[in-house]
Amino acid sequence: MTYQEAVDYIEEIPKFTKKHTLDHTREFLRGLGNPEKDQKIIHVAGTNGKGSVCAYLRAMLEADGKTTGFFTSPHLVKINERICLNGQPVSDEEFLRAFEKVKTTVDEMSGAGFAHPSYFEFLFYMGIKLFDQAESGFTVLETGLGGRLDTTNVIRHPLAVVITSISLDHTQYLGDTVEKIAYQKAGIIKPGVPVIYEREDPRTAAVIEKEAAASHSAVYPVDGQGYVIDGWEEHGIRARLERLDGSYLPVLIPSQAEYQVMNALAAMRTVEVLAQQNGDIQLSEEALKRGLETMRWPARMEEAAPGLYLDGAHNPGGMEAFIKTAARLCETGRKRAFLLFSSVSDKAHDTMIREIAAGLPLDAVAVAHIQSDRGLEAEVLEAEFKAVSGCRIYGFGTTKEALMALLAWQDEDHLLFCVGSLYLMGEIKTILGGMSDD
């Protein structure tokens, strides 16, 4: 079998199976030889920021010479992005070898009457098996959806549990209040395992603290009191992060978004807590700084080209953070905004559009239909923007047409922002990658 045939097989999975129970997942892991059993796993959940926290964690560990495996979702351009070794997506050859091992087990288990794994489950098995065979020193594991019932929650003994900011998203699965969603996220807490969590919202913090107390798990909250911002620079935010001993670590966070300072703080606190518990996990101050300052996480307020920012905000919390950063960039640069927006149908697109129109100095908006079965038609988005904004609104049939228009509008008086869906970010990065190859 070739790499592309393996990818095609995985992409077909959603057509013939569905998500399964954690018991089902445990049986498959047993069939794979329980590759998760001896891994040093840091388990991360949350609505917004969990991918960034994972990226900061692995960057700090790698800066200290430690090896890492990182399982994340979704991918933006290529499926290999979901399984990373030492900060890089696995090669096509590594991906294929992991696929073949999992496929063999799937065939054996199917013959014994077990249902075929879902898309996410199959990739999780590939990642956890590959990390075990690569003997990665640490596995940074990002949950998929929620936490309590998420496939990744089969991990029984993580080193630490991290829960980032929580807001309304996937309400049809996780609940219609932040407290209900927090309960699902807090489901990854394990007995006696330390919990590092964002405490900005007292409603979600109370839920997490209650679950941690029931598991006799020590808690380490982080919030806005734990850092000081000294200023914004061209390449990031100059900040000081409070350490467990009360001292401060000065760093240049490589982002224009203040929420990344909070994510960096949560990741640093996690490493400090691990060091407290295990003498083998002692990261130097130099490694902490180098990891935090060199972290890269695409499509999270990423300046993909001069004056062109990509942000995959697609829920209320993420959109609020995006608008805050984009508005500050416009204000400090004395510029106005051109925007490219798209969304899938099951997101609160009308609410996000109202917030964007109210919060940004818009002069023109391009909306596009993304290539997804859930992608909204441009006509729907165009009508929603026209209902709340007096600026020029243009609808396009494809992301490429919309992006080309946005780039054609670019001038010294405007910043360009692309926001609204990670599917949109993936399409944009593919287009920009093709342009750079020309």
C-alpha positions as CSV (number, residue, x, y, z in Angstrom):
1,M,0.0,0.0,0.0
2,T,1.2,3.5,-0.8
3,Y,1.0,6.6,1.5
4,Q,-1.7,8.1,-0.6
5,E,-3.8,4.9,-0.5
6,A,-3.5,5.0,3.3
7,V,-4.7,8.6,3.5
8,D,-7.5,7.8,1.1
9,Y,-8.6,4.9,3.3
10,I,-8.6,7.1,6.5
11,E,-10.6,9.8,4.7
12,E,-13.2,7.2,3.8
13,I,-13.7,6.1,7.4
14,P,-16.5,8.6,8.3
15,K,-18.7,7.1,5.6
16,F,-19.0,3.7,7.4
17,T,-18.5,4.0,11.1
18,K,-18.9,6.3,14.1
19,K,-17.4,7.2,17.5
20,H,-17.2,4.3,20.0
21,T,-17.0,3.9,23.8
22,L,-13.8,4.2,25.8
23,D,-14.1,0.4,26.5
24,H,-14.0,-0.2,22.8
25,T,-10.8,2.0,22.6
26,R,-9.2,0.2,25.4
27,E,-9.7,-3.1,23.6
28,F,-8.1,-1.8,20.5
29,L,-5.1,-0.5,22.5
30,R,-4.8,-3.9,24.1
31,G,-4.7,-5.4,20.6
32,L,-1.9,-3.0,19.8
33,G,0.1,-4.1,22.8
34,N,-1.0,-1.1,25.1
35,P,1.6,1.3,23.5
36,E,0.3,4.1,25.9
37,K,1.2,2.2,29.1
38,D,4.8,3.5,29.6
39,Q,4.5,6.8,27.9
40,K,5.0,10.1,29.9
41,I,1.8,11.8,28.9
42,I,0.7,15.4,29.4
43,H,-3.1,15.5,28.6
44,V,-4.6,18.9,27.5
45,A,-8.2,19.9,27.1
46,G,-10.1,23.2,26.7
47,T,-12.2,25.1,24.2
48,N,-9.6,27.6,23.1
49,G,-5.8,27.6,23.5
50,K,-5.2,23.9,24.0
51,G,-3.3,23.5,20.8
52,S,-1.1,26.5,21.6
53,V,-0.4,25.2,25.1
54,C,0.6,21.9,23.7
55,A,2.9,23.6,21.2
56,Y,4.5,25.6,24.0
57,L,4.9,22.5,26.1
58,R,6.7,20.5,23.4
59,A,8.8,23.5,22.4
60,M,10.1,23.9,26.0
61,L,10.8,20.2,26.4
62,E,12.6,20.1,23.1
63,A,14.6,23.2,24.0
64,D,16.0,21.2,26.9
65,G,17.0,18.3,24.7
66,K,14.0,16.1,25.4
67,T,12.2,14.1,22.7
68,T,8.5,14.6,22.2
69,G,5.5,13.1,20.5
70,F,2.5,15.4,19.9
71,F,-1.0,14.3,18.9
72,T,-3.3,17.2,17.7
73,S,-6.3,18.0,15.6
74,P,-7.4,19.1,13.2
75,H,-4.8,19.4,10.5
76,L,-4.7,22.5,8.2
77,V,-3.0,21.3,5.1
78,K,-1.7,17.7,5.4
79,I,-3.0,14.9,7.7
80,N,0.6,14.2,8.9
81,E,0.3,17.4,11.0
82,R,-1.8,15.5,13.5
83,I,1.1,13.3,14.5
84,C,4.4,15.1,15.3
85,L,7.8,13.9,16.5
86,N,10.1,16.5,18.0
87,G,8.1,19.4,16.6
88,Q,7.8,18.1,13.0
89,P,4.9,16.2,11.3
90,V,5.9,12.6,10.8
91,S,7.2,11.7,7.3
92,D,5.0,10.0,4.8
93,E,7.0,6.8,5.4
94,E,6.5,6.9,9.1
95,F,2.8,7.7,8.6
96,L,2.4,4.7,6.3
97,R,4.2,2.3,8.7
98,A,2.0,3.4,11.6
99,F,-1.1,3.0,9.4
100,E,-0.1,-0.5,8.4
101,K,0.4,-1.6,12.0
102,V,-3.0,-0.2,13.1
103,K,-4.8,-1.6,10.0
104,T,-3.5,-5.1,10.8
105,T,-4.9,-4.8,14.3
106,V,-8.2,-3.4,13.0
107,D,-8.6,-6.3,10.6
108,E,-7.9,-8.8,13.4
109,M,-10.3,-7.0,15.8
110,S,-13.0,-6.7,13.1
111,G,-12.7,-10.4,12.6
112,A,-13.4,-10.9,16.3
113,G,-16.6,-8.8,16.0
114,F,-15.3,-5.3,17.0
115,A,-16.6,-2.3,15.1
116,H,-14.2,-0.4,12.9
117,P,-12.6,2.6,14.7
118,S,-13.7,6.1,13.8
119,Y,-11.5,8.5,11.8
120,F,-10.2,10.2,15.0
121,E,-9.8,6.9,16.8
122,F,-7.7,5.4,13.9
123,L,-5.4,8.4,13.9
124,F,-5.1,8.3,17.7
125,Y,-4.0,4.6,17.5
126,M,-1.4,5.5,14.8
127,G,0.0,8.4,16.9
128,I,0.2,6.5,20.2
129,K,1.8,3.5,18.5
130,L,4.3,5.6,16.6
131,F,5.3,7.5,19.8
132,D,5.9,4.2,21.6
133,Q,8.1,2.8,18.8
134,A,10.0,6.1,18.5
135,E,10.6,6.0,22.3
136,S,9.6,9.7,22.6
137,G,10.5,11.0,26.0
138,F,7.2,12.8,26.4
139,T,3.8,12.6,24.7
140,V,1.8,15.8,24.6
141,L,-1.8,14.7,24.0
142,E,-4.5,17.1,22.9
143,T,-8.1,16.0,23.3
144,G,-10.4,16.0,20.3
145,L,-14.0,16.9,21.4
146,G,-14.7,17.6,25.1
147,G,-12.7,15.3,27.4
148,R,-14.8,13.0,29.5
149,L,-15.9,10.8,26.6
150,D,-13.1,11.7,24.2
151,T,-11.0,8.9,22.8
152,T,-7.9,10.2,24.3
153,N,-9.4,9.8,27.8
154,V,-8.4,6.2,27.9
155,I,-5.1,7.4,29.3
156,R,-5.2,6.3,33.0
157,H,-2.0,7.8,34.4
158,P,-0.9,11.1,32.8
159,L,1.9,13.1,34.4
160,A,-0.3,16.2,34.4
161,V,-3.7,17.4,33.2
162,V,-4.1,20.9,31.7
163,I,-7.4,22.6,31.0
164,T,-7.3,25.8,29.1
165,S,-10.1,28.5,28.7
166,I,-13.6,27.3,28.2
167,S,-16.5,28.9,26.3
168,L,-19.5,27.8,24.3
169,D,-18.7,25.4,21.5
170,H,-20.0,22.0,20.3
171,T,-23.0,22.7,22.5
172,Q,-25.0,19.9,20.8
173,Y,-22.5,17.4,22.3
174,L,-21.1,19.1,25.4
175,G,-24.0,21.1,26.9
176,D,-25.5,24.5,26.5
177,T,-23.7,26.3,29.4
178,V,-20.0,26.8,30.2
179,E,-20.5,24.9,33.4
180,K,-21.7,21.8,31.5
181,I,-18.9,22.1,29.1
182,A,-16.4,22.5,31.9
183,Y,-17.7,19.3,33.4
184,Q,-16.9,17.5,30.2
185,K,-13.5,19.0,29.9
186,A,-12.7,18.2,33.6
187,G,-13.4,14.5,32.8
188,I,-9.8,14.1,31.9
189,I,-8.8,14.7,35.6
190,K,-7.3,11.5,37.1
191,P,-6.8,10.5,40.8
192,G,-3.8,12.2,42.3
193,V,-2.7,13.8,39.0
194,P,-1.9,17.6,39.2
195,V,-4.3,19.9,37.4
196,I,-3.2,23.1,35.8
197,Y,-6.1,25.2,34.6
198,E,-7.2,28.7,33.6
199,R,-9.1,30.4,36.3
200,E,-10.4,33.6,34.5
201,D,-14.0,32.5,34.6
202,P,-15.2,31.6,38.1
203,R,-18.0,29.5,36.8
204,T,-15.8,27.0,35.0
205,A,-13.1,27.2,37.6
206,A,-15.6,26.1,40.3
207,V,-16.5,23.0,38.2
208,I,-12.8,22.1,37.6
209,E,-11.9,22.6,41.3
210,K,-14.8,20.4,42.4
211,E,-13.8,17.5,40.1
212,A,-10.1,17.9,41.1
213,A,-11.1,17.7,44.8
214,A,-13.1,14.6,44.2
215,S,-10.0,13.0,42.6
216,H,-7.6,14.3,45.3
217,S,-5.7,16.1,42.7
218,A,-3.6,19.2,43.5
219,V,-4.7,22.3,41.5
220,Y,-2.5,25.0,40.0
221,P,-4.6,27.9,38.6
222,V,-3.4,30.5,36.2
223,D,-5.0,33.8,35.4
224,G,-4.3,37.4,34.3
225,Q,-2.7,38.1,37.7
226,G,0.1,35.7,36.8
227,Y,1.8,37.8,34.1
228,V,2.8,41.4,33.3
229,I,2.8,42.8,29.8
230,D,5.7,45.3,29.3
231,G,4.8,46.2,25.7
232,W,4.1,45.1,22.2
233,E,7.0,44.8,19.6
234,E,7.0,44.0,15.9
235,H,7.7,40.3,16.6
236,G,5.6,39.8,19.7
237,I,4.7,40.7,23.2
238,R,7.3,41.6,25.9
239,A,6.0,40.0,29.1
240,R,7.0,38.6,32.5
241,L,5.5,35.3,33.6
242,E,5.2,34.6,37.4
243,R,6.9,31.4,38.4
244,L,5.9,29.0,41.2
245,D,8.5,30.6,43.5
246,G,7.1,34.1,43.0
247,S,9.9,35.3,40.7
248,Y,9.3,36.4,37.1
249,L,10.5,35.0,33.8
250,P,11.0,37.7,31.2
251,V,10.1,36.5,27.7
252,L,9.2,37.7,24.2
253,I,6.0,35.8,23.3
254,P,6.0,35.3,19.5
255,S,2.5,36.6,18.9
256,Q,0.5,39.8,18.8
257,A,-2.4,38.1,20.7
258,E,-2.5,38.6,24.5
259,Y,-4.2,35.3,24.9
260,Q,-0.9,33.6,23.9
261,V,0.7,35.1,27.1
262,M,-1.9,33.2,29.1
263,N,-1.3,30.0,27.1
264,A,2.5,30.4,27.7
265,L,1.9,30.8,31.4
266,A,-0.2,27.7,31.6
267,A,2.5,25.7,29.7
268,M,5.3,27.0,31.8
269,R,3.4,26.3,35.0
270,T,2.8,22.7,33.8
271,V,6.5,22.2,33.3
272,E,7.3,23.7,36.7
273,V,4.7,21.4,38.4
274,L,6.3,18.4,36.7
275,A,9.7,19.5,37.8
276,Q,8.5,19.8,41.4
277,Q,7.3,16.2,41.3
278,N,10.1,14.6,39.4
279,G,13.8,15.4,39.7
280,D,14.4,14.1,36.2
281,I,12.2,16.9,34.7
282,Q,14.3,20.0,35.5
283,L,14.2,22.5,32.7
284,S,16.7,25.4,32.8
285,E,15.6,29.0,32.6
286,E,17.3,29.2,29.2
287,A,15.2,26.2,27.9
288,L,12.0,27.7,29.2
289,K,12.7,31.0,27.5
290,R,14.0,29.5,24.3
291,G,11.0,27.2,24.1
292,L,8.4,29.9,24.7
293,E,10.1,32.4,22.4
294,T,10.5,30.0,19.4
295,M,7.0,28.3,19.6
296,R,5.1,28.5,16.3
297,W,1.4,27.5,16.0
298,P,-0.2,28.3,12.7
299,A,-3.4,30.2,12.1
300,R,-3.6,31.6,15.6
301,M,-3.2,35.3,14.9
302,E,-0.4,34.3,12.6
303,E,1.1,37.0,10.4
304,A,1.3,34.9,7.2
305,A,2.6,37.8,5.1
306,P,3.2,41.4,5.9
307,G,-0.1,42.9,7.1
308,L,-2.0,39.6,6.6
309,Y,-3.2,37.9,9.7
310,L,-4.8,34.4,9.9
311,D,-6.8,33.3,13.0
312,G,-8.9,30.2,13.2
313,A,-11.3,31.7,15.8
314,H,-14.7,29.9,15.3
315,N,-16.5,30.1,18.7
316,P,-17.5,33.0,21.0
317,G,-14.4,32.9,23.2
318,G,-12.0,32.7,20.2
319,M,-13.8,35.4,18.3
320,E,-13.7,37.8,21.3
321,A,-9.9,37.3,21.6
322,F,-9.4,37.7,17.9
323,I,-11.4,41.0,17.8
324,K,-9.4,42.4,20.8
325,T,-6.1,41.7,19.1
326,A,-7.2,42.8,15.6
327,A,-8.7,46.1,17.0
328,R,-5.5,46.9,18.9
329,L,-3.4,46.3,15.8
330,C,-5.6,48.7,13.8
331,E,-5.5,51.3,16.5
332,T,-1.8,51.2,17.2
333,G,-1.0,51.2,13.5
334,R,-3.6,53.8,12.7
335,K,-5.1,51.6,10.1
336,R,-8.5,50.2,9.1
337,A,-9.4,46.6,8.3
338,F,-10.2,44.4,5.3
339,L,-11.7,41.0,6.2
340,L,-12.1,37.6,4.7
341,F,-14.6,35.4,6.6
342,S,-16.2,32.0,6.3
343,S,-17.8,29.5,8.6
344,V,-19.4,26.1,8.8
345,S,-23.1,25.8,9.3
346,D,-23.0,24.4,12.9
347,K,-21.1,27.4,14.3
348,A,-22.7,30.6,15.7
349,H,-21.8,32.5,12.5
350,D,-24.5,35.1,12.9
351,T,-23.3,36.0,16.4
352,M,-19.6,36.1,15.3
353,I,-20.5,38.4,12.3
354,R,-22.3,40.8,14.6
355,E,-19.3,40.9,17.0
356,I,-16.9,41.5,14.1
357,A,-19.0,44.3,12.6
358,A,-19.2,46.0,16.0
359,G,-15.6,45.5,17.0
360,L,-13.5,46.2,14.0
361,P,-13.0,49.3,11.8
362,L,-14.1,47.5,8.6
363,D,-13.9,49.1,5.1
364,A,-14.6,45.9,3.1
365,V,-15.5,42.2,3.7
366,A,-15.0,39.2,1.4
367,V,-17.0,36.1,2.3
368,A,-16.4,32.7,0.7
369,H,-17.8,29.2,0.6
370,I,-15.2,26.7,2.0
371,Q,-14.9,23.2,0.5
372,S,-16.7,21.3,3.2
373,D,-20.0,19.6,3.3
374,R,-20.8,21.9,6.3
375,G,-19.5,25.1,4.6
376,L,-22.0,27.9,4.4
377,E,-22.8,29.4,1.0
378,A,-21.4,32.8,0.4
379,E,-24.9,34.3,-0.1
380,V,-25.8,33.5,3.5
381,L,-22.7,35.1,4.9
382,E,-23.1,38.1,2.6
383,A,-26.6,38.7,3.8
384,E,-25.7,38.4,7.4
385,F,-22.9,40.9,7.1
386,K,-25.1,43.4,5.1
387,A,-27.6,43.2,7.9
388,V,-25.1,44.5,10.5
389,S,-22.4,46.4,8.6
390,G,-22.5,49.4,6.3
391,C,-19.1,48.6,4.6
392,R,-18.7,47.0,1.2
393,I,-19.5,43.2,1.2
394,Y,-18.5,40.8,-1.5
395,G,-19.4,37.2,-1.9
396,F,-17.1,34.6,-3.6
397,G,-17.6,31.0,-4.6
398,T,-14.2,29.9,-3.5
399,T,-11.6,30.9,-0.9
400,K,-9.0,31.5,-3.6
401,E,-11.2,34.1,-5.3
402,A,-11.8,35.8,-2.0
403,L,-8.2,35.8,-1.0
404,M,-7.0,37.2,-4.3
405,A,-9.5,40.0,-3.9
406,L,-8.4,40.7,-0.4
407,L,-4.7,40.8,-1.5
408,A,-5.6,43.1,-4.4
409,W,-7.2,45.5,-2.0
410,Q,-4.1,45.7,0.2
411,D,-2.6,49.2,0.7
412,E,-0.7,51.0,3.4
413,D,-3.9,52.2,5.1
414,H,-5.3,48.8,5.9
415,L,-4.5,45.5,7.6
416,L,-5.9,42.2,6.2
417,F,-7.6,39.7,8.5
418,C,-8.8,36.2,7.6
419,V,-10.9,34.5,10.3
420,G,-13.9,32.2,11.0
421,S,-13.0,28.6,10.5
422,L,-10.0,26.3,10.6
423,Y,-11.1,24.9,7.3
424,L,-10.7,28.4,5.9
425,M,-7.2,28.6,7.4
426,G,-6.2,25.3,5.8
427,E,-7.4,26.5,2.4
428,I,-5.7,29.8,2.7
429,K,-2.4,28.2,3.8
430,T,-2.6,25.8,0.8
431,I,-3.1,28.8,-1.6
432,L,-0.3,30.8,0.0
433,G,2.0,27.8,-0.2
434,G,1.2,27.4,-3.9
435,M,1.9,31.1,-4.5
436,S,5.3,30.9,-2.8
437,D,6.2,27.9,-4.9
438,D,5.5,29.8,-8.1
